[in-house]
C-alpha cells in the first residue's frame, strides 16, 4: 500500500532542513564575532559589562592536623584502617573520615585535584601543591611531655621545614634539567599558590584536658604568636595568599562530651560544653586580631581569616534543618567497646576486628566522635566558599593576592 504522506514529507523536510542549517550558520557567526569582541575588550570594559576576571589558583600548600590530613600520618606510621574512606573512596584513603575533608572540597572548588600527602612515597604528585597536615599535630613544638601524651611530633614548625625542603629540592631538580613537570609544581606557581592553615584543635584539647580552663586561656597568646612566625616564614619563601581557619566548637565534639561529661550548668542550648567553647572563641578572637596586625606588615599579601567556628556551630544547632540527625552523636564505633575508636582495631580469637560504621554516614555530623563526615565537611566547605564568613569577605574565586581587593 502506497504511503500518501511521503512526497509531502520529503518536500517539507527539505525546506525545513535548509532553513535550520541557515539559522545554525547565522547563530554560529554571531557567537564567533561576539567572542572575538569579548577577547578584545580590556579589563575595565569587562568589568563594565559585569564580567569579573576570575583568578586561577595553580596550587595549594596546606598545614594542619587531622582535620586536613590527606595521608601524612597514614604514610608515616600506620595506615588509617577500614572503615575510613568507605563513603567516597571505597577504601581507606589516609583520612580520618568516611570520605573527603574540607581541604578536599576547597581543592575541588578551585578546580584542582586532591592534595597528595607530603610523606606519601608511593603515589605523590605535587604539581598542584602538597599537604603537610598530620593527624595529632599541634601549633606548638612537641617536646617530650607532649609526645608522651600522644601528640604527633610533626608540629607546625616541622611542617614548615618540610615545605622549605620541598621548594628547595624542586628548584634543584629544575636546575639540573630533570623532566619532572608532571609531578612537581612550576617554580613560578609557588608565589601564586594558596597557603592554607587548619590547626589548633589539638593544642586546645590538650590544654583543656591536662590543665585548668584558666591555664588553657593563658596558653593562647603563645599559640597564636606562632601564626605570624609561620606566615612570615612562608612569605620569605615567596608565599603571598593565605587562607587561615580558626578553630571549631571543641565543646561540641562527642568525644569530649563522653569522656569528660560536663556539669548541667556548663551545657549550652545545643548540648555542648559551654566553657570549652568559650576557650575556643577566645583563641579565635586573639587569632583574628593577630592576623589583622600582620596585614599591616605584609601589605603585598592577602591574608584571609575564615570563621570555621560559626559554620560548624550553626551546623550543630540547626542540624535537622540541613538533614542531619543526632548532632552530638557519631557514626563509626566498636559495638560493645566504647574504649576503642573508629581508627582502632582489636583482635578476637586471633582475628582482626574493625569498627562498625552506621548505615547512613551522610546523616551524621561526626564520623568518629572527633572528625566530621564527608557530608558535614561538604556542608562546611559550601558554607565558607562564598566568603561571607571570611575577613576580608572574599569567595574562593577571588583569592588572587592584592588584585582581589
Secondary structure, DSSP 8 states (H G I E B T S, - for coil): ---TTHHHHHHHHHHHHHHHHHHHHHHHHHHHHHHHHHHHS-HHHHHHTT---------EEEEESTTS-SSHHHHHT----TTTTTTTTSS--SSSSSS--HHHHHHHHTT-----BTT-SSS--BTTEEE---TT--SS---HHHHHTT--S--HHHHHHHHHHHHHHHHHHHHTT---TTTB--GGGTTTSEEEEE--HHHHHHHHHHS-HHHHHHTHHHHHHHHHHHHHHHHHTT--EEEEE----GGG-HHHHHHS---GGGB-TTSSBHHHHHHHHHHHHHHHHHHHHHHHH-TTSEEEEE-HHHHHHHHHHTTGGGT---TT-BS-B-TT-TTS-TT-EEEETTEEEE-B--S-GGG-SBSSSSSB-HHHHHHHHHHHHTSTTEES---GGG-SGGGG-
